[in-house]
Amino acid sequence: MRRLVVLITALLAALALSPALPAAAAPGTPVVFVHGYTGSASNWTTAMSVFRAGGYSSSELFAYEYNSYGNNITNAQGLATYVNQVRARTGAAQVDIVNHSMGGLVSLWYLKQLGGAQYVRHLASIAGANHGTTYAGACLIYVTCQQMYPGSSFINTLSAGDETPGSTKYGTWYSPCDGIIIPYTSTVLSGATNNYVACQTHIGYLTDTVTLAQVRSFLAS
């Protein structure tokens, strides 16, 4: 019994001299990917691999899916709900958003019209249809395409006033080889860091590891 008491006393003394365990590291900013017209979460397979290679964990990467043939106002409302769910799940105050094509319209409506800017640290728009595209003329039977056509009331609302509101950092990537965003400069936002890509196709961006690594670096800025 005496030996047991001595051992316990020695152990307690050792613990008292040990340094305190460090506090848990603060979680990184989660990323919400928003696909384009007819897209899905699978569009972001390469992007997520690039982000994981750069230090992100799978638990920090999320992909929002919406109805490409519905209404982009409804889609933006769904994004608002999704961002709140991601924030609640991760404990993060803000998220970063990476979008492609029509996902640019969904994202911008959320930030500009639904007060989402306060919850978004960075917005990266890859070939976003931010000022519309005449290519949408091929699918005008759908409301989303009507909204995506240049000069629509949806586009005019987004383009009015400050195109990059709040403290959110905005970045875009656009290329003359896009082929779907017409004119290709539609992606450019006033007040954003607009990155000219010499030649990349609209769908090619989704597997372009160079551009995706640039997007990842932008989110770290």
N, C-alpha and C positions, 0 to 999 in steps of 0.2 A: 504493500500500500504506500509505504514511504517513497519507494522508487517511482511509483505512478505519479505521486504528487510532484516530485522533482521534475519528471518529464513534462508534465502539463505546465509547470511554472516556466521551464526553459522554452517551451513552444510559444507561450504567450509573450515572453520577452522578445523572442525572434520576430513575431508578428508585429510587435510594437515598433521594432526598428526597421521593418520592411517599408519601402516606399508605397504610397497609396496607389491604387490602380488608376490609370488615366480615365477621364470621362469618355463616354462613347462619342465617337466622331459624329459631327452633324451630318445628316443625310445630304447627298448631292441633289441638285435640282432635277426632278424627273422630266423626261421628255415625252411629249404627246405628238405622235405622227398623225397627219391628216391626209388621206389619199385623195386622188382626183376623180374625175368623172369615170364611172364604170370600174373604179379601182376597189381595192380591199386591203386588209391588214397585211396580206402576203406581199404587197408591193414594197414593203419595208424590210424584207428579209436581209438584203445586202446592207442596208443602212444600219440596222441593228447590229450586224456583225462588225461593221466599221466602228460603231460606238463602243461596243464591248471591247474591241481591240484597243480603244483609247482610254479604257479604265471604267467605263460604265458597267454596272451590274444589270442583269436581266430584270431585276425588280425595280429598276429606274426607267424602264423603257415600255411605253404603252402605245397602242395603235387604236385610234377612234375610227369606227366604221359608221357609215350613214347611207341613206337611200339616194343614189345618184339620180333617180328619176322623180324625186318628190319636189321639195321646196327648200332652197338654201337658207331661208329664214328659220324653218323648222330644224334644218341640219345644224345651224349655228346654235340654236337653243339646246339641241342635244349635246353639242360640244361643251356648252357651258355646264351642263349637268355632269358630263364625263370628267371635265377638269376638276370640278368640285369633288367627285369621287376619288380621283387620283390624289388630290391634296389630302383628303381625309385618310386615305389608305397609307400614304407615305409620311404624313406629318409635315409636308413641305408647304410653306406659305405661298410659293409660286411654282409655275411650271415653265418649261421652254416648249414652244410649238414649232414643229417642222412640217411644212405642207408642200404639196405638189399639185400643180394644175388648178382644177376647180376648188381644191382644198384651200387655195388662197382666198377665195371668196367667202367660204364658210368661216375661216379663221378671222378674216378682217371684220366680218359682220359681228362676230362674237366680241372682238376687241372694241370696235367703234360704236356699235349700236346697243350692245348688251352689257357694257361696263366691264368687259373682260380684261382690259389693259392692266388693271391693278393686280391681276393674278398671273400675268405673263411677263417673265423676265426678258426673254428673247423671242422674236418671231422670225423664223427663217423660211422664206418663200422660194421654192425651187420651181422655176417655170410657172409661177402662179398666174392665173388668168385675172390679174388684179384690176385691169381696166377693160376686161372682156376680150373676146376673140371672135373674129368673123367665122372661124371654123364651126362655131356653135350653130351656124345657120343650117347645118346638116341634121340637127336634131331638135328643131324648134317645136316639135310636138310635146316635148317635155318642159315643164316649168323651169327646171334648173338650167336648161339650155337657153330659154328665153331670157332668164336673168343674167346669163353669162355673155349675151350678145352685147357688143359695144353700143352705148347710148340707151340701154334699158334703164328703167327707173331704179333698179337694184344697183347697177353700176354707177349711175349718177349720184345716188345717195352715198355710196362708199367713197366716191371721188371728191365729194363736197367737203370743204374745210380742210382740216389737218388730216393728211393721209397716214400719218404715223403718230397717233395720239399717245399721251401718257409717258411714263418713264421707261416703257418697253424699248429695247434695242431691236431695230428692224434691219434685216438683211435680205437681199434678193439675188438670185442667180438666173441669168438670161442669156440666150444665144440666138444668133441669126439662123442657125441650122435647126431651130426648134421644129418648125413645120406644122405645129398645132396651135400655138399661141401666135395669132396673126392680128396686128403686127407684133413681132417678138418683143418690142420695147414696152408692151402692155404690162409686163411684169414689174417694171421699174416703179418704185414708190418715192415720192418726194420726202426727203428727210431720212431715207434709209441708206445703208451701205449697199450700193448696187454693184454687183460683181458680174462683169462681162465675161462670158465663156466663149472662147474663139469658135468652137464648133461642137455642139452636142445636140442630139435629137431629143425630142420631148420625152419619150419613154427611156431613152438611153441614160438619162440622169439617174434613174432608179438603181442602176448597177455601176454608175460612175464613181469608183472609190476615191478618186482624186477630189471631185467636187464634194462628195459626202464627208471626206476628211476636213475639207475647208469649212463645211457647215458645222461640224463638230468643234473645230477651233473657234468659230464665231460664237458658239454657245458658251465657250470658256472665257470669252472676253468680258 
